[in-house]
Amino acid sequence: MVRYNLDDITDDMILGESLFLPTGELLLAAGYRLKERYRRRLLELGFTSVLVEVDGTESVIPETIISTHVQREMALSLDKTTKDISDTLNVFDRGERSVQKMIRENRHHLNKFIATSGLFHALDKFIEDILSQSSVVLNMSELSKASGDLFTHAINVTIVALCIGKKYHFTYEEMKQLGIGAINVDLGMVAVPRDILEKTGELTDEENLMLRQHTVFGYLMLSQNPAIPPTSAAVALQHHEHQDGSGYPRGIKGENRPPLKDFSRKKVIHRFAEIVAVADTYEMLTSGRLHYSEPHCTQDAIKSIIEMGGHRLNSEVVKTLVAIVPIFPTGARVRIVNAPVPQLVGYIGVVAKNDPESLDQPSLVLYETRNHQKIKPILIDTAKHSGIQFELVA
């Protein structure tokens, strides 16, 4: 199978994967021809690409880090939590102090919604799936694909953060605390007035200040819940703090150190928050934000996040992320730009497999000439054939 951008889909192409809404509802089953009305609907829902059946690439099956079933279980839990909290607070055009007062006054109700058994059960499965893998290759294109909602973003951020945690050999308890913080990273957004969240134009300075309060609102909801570890609550408060102290809400600094346990560190960004900050930024870059920004390709997202390392993001965590994210993910379309055999230049193929130890040298399957003529598949292991250069098909 090959991942195609929706803009490149033609009516003769057949969907190679079943697509689901974040709530678990089946949207479109594998095997359907991708007619124009389906493409329009997918674009409306925030999808940017899909897997397509291509002769000769049947063995190319991008591996999911977390099964779609478990992701849907988490999405359903988060969806219910979000609705219950929203109904309890019913925030609309209220000031910062009023919202904080509402959160404190309703803490007993909120506590029932935040630390649910369904959420913890799904999170345990996330951690078990990631820890059971011998190596981590973070194929962002295989995470939740429908964008525009808080819980899809939270699920993707959690998966990225936990993969980083695995690379640092975190214990199960550390992974759980990190995961609880990550999945609730934007919980405070539920307490931001709806007119701000739903505004499509540029926010005023006053509205921006209120939006930034989501870090404080989330922290208040989590910190008053006895089932949430303080280290997890710190993630909600600090995930927009910067290494150079230019972030919010408190303007604390980081030290660009590996996020290992160190009880001597005081008045600096918590290590879990530093990890989630990197995961949050990378997910926003690759997924885009409705009304604000278009998705970046993996290569551009990596370039941007490297540039942020040191002053905004923890440079050590950035290095770890870069080490597990393939520029050429499995299933991605590529074009040969240089080869020992000149006739291959311009041929189109798909990334068939990534080597965790050498992510820049994947195996390819070529299936189309430069003139878009189908050919008998050609398998090329770029680690064994020097001189093969290729690029992602935009």
RODO-2510 file (C-alpha; in nm, 4 decimals, decimal comma):
residues 394
     n   res          X          Y          Z
     1     m     0,0000     0,0000     0,0000
     2     v     0,1053     0,3584    -0,0634
     3     r     0,0129     0,6756     0,1240
     4     y    -0,1247     0,9441    -0,1086
     5     n    -0,2148     1,3021    -0,0267
     6     l    -0,5871     1,3510    -0,0796
     7     d    -0,5118     1,6167    -0,3418
     8     d    -0,3364     1,3509    -0,5531
     9     i    -0,6153     1,0921    -0,5343
    10     t    -0,7918     0,9950    -0,8581
    11     d    -1,1267     0,8229    -0,9025
    12     d    -0,9710     0,4899    -1,0017
    13     m    -0,7834     0,4504    -0,6718
    14     i    -0,8987     0,2047    -0,4052
    15     l    -0,8779     0,2775    -0,0330
    16     g    -0,6282     0,0477     0,1391
    17     e    -0,7330     0,1114     0,4999
    18     s    -1,0539     0,1502     0,6956
    19     l    -1,0989     0,5023     0,8281
    20     f    -1,2648     0,5890     1,1571
    21     l    -1,3800     0,9035     1,3268
    22     p    -1,1975     0,9790     1,6546
    23     t    -1,5050     0,8523     1,8417
    24     g    -1,4693     0,5084     1,6820
    25     e    -1,7442     0,5337     1,4197
    26     l    -1,6514     0,3709     1,0891
    27     l    -1,6230     0,6425     0,8268
    28     l    -1,5106     0,4547     0,5168
    29     a    -1,4136     0,0883     0,4799
    30     a    -1,1081    -0,0423     0,2971
    31     g    -1,1839    -0,1448    -0,0607
    32     y    -1,3957     0,1559    -0,1576
    33     r    -1,3117     0,3523    -0,4693
    34     l    -1,2115     0,7019    -0,3642
    35     k    -1,4702     0,9059    -0,5465
    36     e    -1,4716     1,2831    -0,5348
    37     r    -1,7486     1,3063    -0,2764
    38     y    -1,5488     1,0822    -0,0391
    39     r    -1,2371     1,2946    -0,0860
    40     r    -1,4277     1,6139    -0,0110
    41     r    -1,5751     1,4634     0,3046
    42     l    -1,2345     1,3427     0,4261
    43     l    -1,0847     1,6864     0,3711
    44     e    -1,3694     1,8450     0,5667
    45     l    -1,2951     1,6123     0,8584
    46     g    -0,9278     1,7070     0,8648
    47     f    -0,7778     1,4066     0,6859
    48     t    -0,4815     1,4916     0,4647
    49     s    -0,3764     1,1504     0,3289
    50     v    -0,4879     0,7888     0,2984
    51     l    -0,3369     0,4523     0,2128
    52     v    -0,4152     0,3335    -0,1383
    53     e    -0,3935    -0,0150    -0,2919
    54     v    -0,1182    -0,0290    -0,5551
    55     d    -0,0240    -0,3462    -0,7432
    56     g     0,3089    -0,4803    -0,6244
    57     t     0,3014    -0,3024    -0,2878
    58     e     0,0677    -0,5384    -0,1035
    59     s     0,3432    -0,6257     0,1440
    60     v     0,3948    -0,2618     0,2399
    61     i     0,1897    -0,2272     0,5576
    62     p     0,2882     0,0674     0,7794
    63     e     0,3034    -0,0495     1,1382
    64     t     0,0921     0,1355     1,3902
    65     i     0,2587     0,2126     1,7224
    66     i    -0,0723     0,1800     1,9033
    67     s    -0,3573    -0,0222     1,7540
    68     t    -0,6477     0,1763     1,6120
    69     h    -0,8782    -0,0132     1,8486
    70     v    -0,6910     0,1111     2,1567
    71     q    -0,6719     0,4634     2,0137
    72     r    -1,0497     0,4610     1,9632
    73     e    -1,0986     0,3401     2,3201
    74     m    -0,8948     0,6336     2,4455
    75     a    -1,0762     0,8772     2,2151
    76     l    -1,4162     0,7680     2,3455
    77     s    -1,3007     0,8147     2,7045
    78     l    -1,1575     1,1600     2,6323
    79     d    -1,4657     1,2627     2,4367
    80     k    -1,6905     1,1795     2,7325
    81     t    -1,4559     1,3518     2,9770
    82     t    -1,4492     1,6664     2,7656
    83     k    -1,8274     1,6812     2,7315
    84     d    -1,8871     1,6151     3,1028
    85     i    -1,6417     1,8860     3,2102
    86     s    -1,7804     2,1301     2,9551
    87     d    -2,1366     2,0694     3,0749
    88     t    -2,0288     2,1139     3,4376
    89     l    -1,8434     2,4399     3,3837
    90     n    -2,0554     2,5737     3,0958
    91     v    -1,7935     2,8402     3,0312
    92     f    -1,8926     3,1288     2,8055
    93     d    -1,7460     3,4786     2,8200
    94     r    -1,6171     3,4553     3,1777
    95     g    -1,3073     3,6120     3,3288
    96     e    -0,9993     3,4260     3,4463
    97     r    -1,0823     3,4508     3,8166
    98     s    -1,4421     3,3431     3,7590
    99     v    -1,3306     3,0309     3,5748
   100     q    -1,0783     2,9413     3,8451
   101     k    -1,3502     2,9841     4,1077
   102     m    -1,5833     2,7558     3,9108
   103     i    -1,3137     2,4887     3,8865
   104     r    -1,2546     2,4948     4,2629
   105     e    -1,6248     2,4964     4,3482
   106     n    -1,6931     2,2025     4,1159
   107     r    -1,3842     1,9983     4,2028
   108     h    -1,5816     1,7015     4,3396
   109     h    -1,7791     1,6727     4,0155
   110     l    -1,4730     1,7277     3,7974
   111     n    -1,2768     1,4584     3,9810
   112     k    -1,5349     1,2010     3,8704
   113     f    -1,4768     1,2869     3,5056
   114     i    -1,0990     1,3261     3,4864
   115     a    -0,9504     1,0101     3,6371
   116     t    -1,1849     0,7578     3,4757
   117     s    -1,1201     0,3858     3,4712
   118     g    -1,1607     0,3856     3,0922
   119     l    -0,8863     0,6426     3,0457
   120     f    -0,6429     0,4641     3,2761
   121     h    -0,7217     0,1295     3,1142
   122     a    -0,6497     0,2653     2,7664
   123     l    -0,3338     0,4400     2,8882
   124     d    -0,2054     0,1136     3,0358
   125     k    -0,2493    -0,0455     2,6922
   126     f    -0,0616     0,2433     2,5303
   127     i     0,2322     0,1890     2,7645
   128     e     0,2289    -0,1898     2,7300
   129     d     0,2258    -0,1686     2,3490
   130     i     0,5186     0,0741     2,3404
   131     l     0,7288    -0,1041     2,6027
   132     s     0,6766    -0,4386     2,4267
   133     q     0,8429    -0,3147     2,1071
   134     s     1,2092    -0,3994     2,0682
   135     s     1,2774    -0,0631     1,9038
   136     v     1,0803     0,2546     1,8423
   137     v     1,0233     0,4011     1,4960
   138     l     0,7738     0,6851     1,5169
   139     n     0,5788     0,6924     1,1912
   140     m     0,3681     1,0050     1,2443
   141     s     0,1547     0,9355     0,9380
   142     e     0,0126     0,6283     1,1116
   143     l    -0,1205     0,8176     1,4137
   144     s    -0,4774     0,9475     1,4339
   145     k    -0,5413     1,1252     1,1046
   146     a    -0,8578     1,3280     1,1659
   147     s    -0,7526     1,6641     1,3044
   148     g    -0,9290     1,9571     1,4595
   149     d    -1,0281     1,8188     1,7993
   150     l    -0,8510     1,8257     2,1327
   151     f    -0,8600     1,4542     2,2044
   152     t    -0,7073     1,3481     1,8727
   153     h    -0,4243     1,5919     1,9407
   154     a    -0,3883     1,4618     2,2982
   155     i    -0,3698     1,0992     2,1817
   156     n    -0,0971     1,1761     1,9281
   157     v     0,0997     1,3831     2,1810
   158     t     0,0777     1,0992     2,4322
   159     i     0,2091     0,8422     2,1855
   160     v     0,5019     1,0652     2,0871
   161     a     0,5848     1,1443     2,4514
   162     l     0,5732     0,7787     2,5564
   163     c     0,8005     0,6791     2,2667
   164     i     1,0515     0,9381     2,3868
   165     g     1,0144     0,8041     2,7408
   166     k     1,0928     0,4534     2,6197
   167     k     1,4137     0,5772     2,4560
   168     y     1,5198     0,7097     2,7958
   169     h     1,4395     0,3702     2,9544
   170     f     1,1752     0,5128     3,1858
   171     t     1,0221     0,2734     3,4374
   172     y     0,6588     0,1731     3,4039
   173     e     0,5630     0,4174     3,6805
   174     e     0,7508     0,7001     3,5083
   175     m     0,5788     0,6152     3,1796
   176     k     0,2409     0,6235     3,3512
   177     q     0,3022     0,9624     3,5122
   178     l     0,4306     1,0965     3,1792
   179     g     0,1291     0,9496     2,9974
   180     i    -0,1255     1,0958     3,2410
   181     g     0,0325     1,4363     3,1963
   182     a     0,0430     1,4054     2,8182
   183     i    -0,3145     1,2840     2,7696
   184     n    -0,4386     1,5744     2,9830
   185     v    -0,2014     1,8288     2,8298
   186     d    -0,4789     2,0551     2,6998
   187     l    -0,7486     1,9681     2,9521
   188     g    -0,7651     2,3335     3,0509
   189     m    -0,8876     2,4255     2,7018
   190     v    -1,2290     2,2957     2,8073
   191     a    -1,2459     2,5833     3,0576
   192     v    -1,1566     2,8520     2,8023
   193     p    -1,4662     3,0476     2,6901
   194     r    -1,6171     2,8912     2,3807
   195     d    -1,6272     3,2135     2,1816
   196     i    -1,2461     3,2215     2,1962
   197     l    -1,2026     2,8549     2,1010
   198     e    -1,4486     2,8838     1,8144
   199     k    -1,3194     3,2134     1,6773
   200     t    -1,1818     3,1748     1,3241
   201     g    -1,0139     3,5135     1,2976
   202     e    -0,7116     3,6546     1,4770
   203     l    -0,7437     3,6713     1,8550
   204     t    -0,7155     4,0018     2,0403
   205     d    -0,4436     4,0483     2,3026
   206     e    -0,7025     3,9973     2,5755
   207     e    -0,8307     3,6778     2,4116
   208     n    -0,4745     3,5477     2,3719
   209     l    -0,4100     3,6028     2,7422
   210     m    -0,7257     3,4120     2,8264
   211     l    -0,6284     3,1290     2,5917
   212     r    -0,2910     3,1018     2,7638
   213     q    -0,4733     3,0468     3,0913
   214     h    -0,5586     2,6942     2,9747
   215     t    -0,2307     2,5872     3,1362
   216     v    -0,3475     2,7185     3,4746
   217     f    -0,7019     2,5865     3,4351
   218     g    -0,5735     2,2395     3,3471
   219     y    -0,3326     2,2405     3,6390
   220     l    -0,6099     2,3394     3,8816
   221     m    -0,8330     2,0555     3,7629
   222     l    -0,5557     1,7980     3,7823
   223     s    -0,3834     1,9118     4,1017
   224     q    -0,7050     1,9001     4,3062
   225     n    -0,7652     1,5387     4,1994
   226     p    -0,6055     1,2860     4,4411
   227     a    -0,5784     1,0261     4,1612
   228     i    -0,3432     1,2463     3,9563
   229     p     0,0294     1,2532     4,0489
   230     p     0,1734     1,6039     4,1016
   231     t     0,4320     1,5314     3,8316
   232     s     0,1498     1,4735     3,5814
   233     a    -0,0308     1,7922     3,6830
   234     a     0,2952     1,9835     3,6290
   235     v     0,2814     1,8909     3,2591
   236     a    -0,0443     2,0809     3,2078
   237     l     0,1008     2,3881     3,3801
   238     q     0,4475     2,3902     3,2227
   239     h     0,4218     2,2520     2,8682
   240     h     0,4398     2,6051     2,7220
   241     e     0,7416     2,7106     2,9273
   242     h     1,0613     2,7651     2,7264
   243     q     1,4205     2,6760     2,8007
   244     d     1,5233     3,0431     2,7886
   245     g     1,2426     3,1542     3,0215
   246     s     1,0329     3,3220     2,7509
   247     g     0,7351     3,0885     2,7865
   248     y     0,4242     3,0969     3,0033
   249     p     0,2557     3,1025     3,2518
   250     r     0,5454     3,1545     3,4958
   251     g     0,8434     3,2169     3,2707
   252     i     1,0589     2,9477     3,4311
   253     k     1,3667     2,8123     3,2527
   254     g     1,5101     2,4776     3,1543
   255     e     1,8672     2,3490     3,1480
   256     n     1,8693     2,1486     2,8210
   257     r     1,9611     1,8346     3,0122
   258     p     1,8492     1,4755     2,9469
   259     p     1,5142     1,4193     3,1255
   260     l     1,6508     1,1753     3,3823
   261     k     1,5494     1,1647     3,7466
   262     d     1,7266     1,4355     3,9473
   263     f     1,5739     1,5574     4,2710
   264     s     1,8278     1,8407     4,3009
   265     r     1,6700     2,0464     4,0228
   266     k     1,4603     2,3301     4,1626
   267     k     1,2624     2,6056     3,9933
   268     v     1,3176     2,4639     3,6459
   269     i     1,0781     2,3070     3,3982
   270     h     0,9800     1,9554     3,5022
   271     r     1,1347     1,6848     3,2845
   272     f     0,7949     1,5375     3,1899
   273     a     0,6755     1,8818     3,0785
   274     e     0,9901     1,9200     2,8652
   275     i     0,9147     1,5921     2,6888
   276     v     0,5496     1,6779     2,6322
   277     a     0,6470     2,0241     2,5048
   278     v     0,8529     1,8601     2,2295
   279     a     0,5789     1,6064     2,1523
   280     d     0,3111     1,8787     2,1520
   281     t     0,5086     2,1061     1,9201
   282     y     0,5965     1,8277     1,6778
   283     e     0,2391     1,7001     1,6624
   284     m     0,1081     2,0505     1,5926
   285     l     0,3623     2,0954     1,3141
   286     t     0,2782     1,7653     1,1433
   287     s    -0,0997     1,7827     1,1909
   288     g    -0,1574     2,1542     1,1467
   289     r    -0,4256     2,3515     1,3231
   290     l    -0,7704     2,4306     1,1894
   291     h    -0,7912     2,8027     1,0934
   292     y    -0,4266     2,8601     1,1962
   293     s    -0,1675     2,6536     1,0079
   294     e    -0,1299     2,3877     0,7417
   295     p     0,0414     2,0541     0,8193
   296     h     0,4179     2,0358     0,7646
   297     c     0,5797     1,7387     0,5964
   298     t     0,8022     1,5313     0,8236
   299     q     1,1203     1,6857     0,6865
   300     d     1,0043     2,0441     0,7410
   301     a     0,8671     1,9624     1,0863
   302     i     1,1996     1,8091     1,1894
   303     k     1,3868     2,1143     1,0584
   304     s     1,1588     2,3498     1,2520
   305     i     1,1815     2,1587     1,5769
   306     i     1,5609     2,1377     1,5567
   307     e     1,5687     2,5164     1,5175
   308     m     1,3626     2,5476     1,8370
   309     g     1,5998     2,3286     2,0355
   310     g     1,8076     2,5024     2,3001
   311     h     1,6123     2,8255     2,3402
   312     r     1,2524     2,7062     2,3273
   313     l     1,2617     2,3270     2,3541
   314     n     1,4974     2,0982     2,5461
   315     s     1,7709     2,0239     2,2927
   316     e     1,8399     1,6770     2,4371
   317     v     1,4759     1,5730     2,4020
   318     v     1,4706     1,7140     2,0480
   319     k     1,7719     1,4965     1,9583
   320     t     1,5922     1,1906     2,0932
   321     l     1,2790     1,2654     1,8934
   322     v     1,4793     1,3163     1,5741
   323     a     1,6504     0,9800     1,6322
   324     i     1,3195     0,7897     1,6214
   325     v     1,1317     0,9792     1,3483
   326     p     1,2041     0,8600     0,9934
   327     i     1,2186     1,1354     0,7331
   328     f     1,0942     0,8690     0,4905
   329     p     0,8185     0,6806     0,6796
   330     t     0,6931     0,3412     0,5695
   331     g     0,4211     0,3836     0,3082
   332     a     0,5460     0,7236     0,1890
   333     r     0,5787     0,7920    -0,1841
   334     v     0,9276     0,8727    -0,3033
   335     r     1,0925     0,9734    -0,6308
   336     i     1,4402     0,8639    -0,7423
   337     v     1,6536     1,1722    -0,8080
   338     n     1,9896     1,0004    -0,8652
   339     a     2,0918     0,6398    -0,9302
   340     p     2,3808     0,4343    -1,0735
   341     v     2,1327     0,3209    -1,3387
   342     p     2,0226     0,6470    -1,5075
   343     q     1,6985     0,4945    -1,6336
   344     l     1,5705     0,4782    -1,2768
   345     v     1,5875     0,8550    -1,2263
   346     g     1,2338     0,9895    -1,1920
   347     y     1,0834     0,6510    -1,1030
   348     i     0,8184     0,6535    -0,8303
   349     g     0,8231     0,4111    -0,5390
   350     v     0,7167     0,3572    -0,1815
   351     v     0,9143     0,3176     0,1393
   352     a     0,8702    -0,0513     0,2163
   353     k     1,0622    -0,0848     0,5429
   354     n     1,2670     0,1222     0,7841
   355     d     1,5766     0,0074     0,9710
   356     p     1,5581     0,1483     1,3272
   357     e     1,9383     0,1718     1,3316
   358     s     1,9592     0,3588     1,0012
   359     l     1,6393     0,5504     0,9341
   360     d     1,7855     0,7387     0,6367
   361     q     1,8447     0,4158     0,4412
   362     p     1,5078     0,2411     0,4000
   363     s     1,4085    -0,0314     0,1571
   364     l     1,2061     0,0911    -0,1412
   365     v     0,9659    -0,0681    -0,3872
   366     l     0,9563     0,1097    -0,7251
   367     y     0,6235     0,0622    -0,9044
   368     e     0,5926     0,3437    -1,1606
   369     t     0,8090     0,5125    -1,4237
   370     r     0,8657     0,8865    -1,4479
   371     n     0,5834     0,8859    -1,7077
   372     h     0,3473     0,7128    -1,4607
   373     q     0,3589     0,3792    -1,6381
   374     k     0,3094     0,0807    -1,4071
   375     i     0,6039    -0,1611    -1,3916
   376     k     0,6901    -0,4898    -1,2289
   377     p     0,7917    -0,3912    -0,8741
   378     i     1,1634    -0,3334    -0,8154
   379     l     1,2893    -0,3834    -0,4581
   380     i     1,5891    -0,1697    -0,3598
   381     d     1,7644    -0,1760    -0,0233
   382     t     1,9270     0,1683    -0,0174
   383     a     2,1631     0,0591     0,2605
   384     k     2,3214    -0,1873     0,0179
   385     h     2,3155     0,0225    -0,2975
   386     s     2,5259     0,3353    -0,2770
   387     g     2,4411     0,6229    -0,5062
   388     i     2,0627     0,5892    -0,4730
   389     q     1,9150     0,9272    -0,3863
   390     f     1,5449     0,9923    -0,3473
   391     e     1,2976     1,2501    -0,2224
   392     l     0,9454     1,2539    -0,0865
   393     v     0,6767     1,3170    -0,3455
   394     a     0,5064     1,6398    -0,2383
***
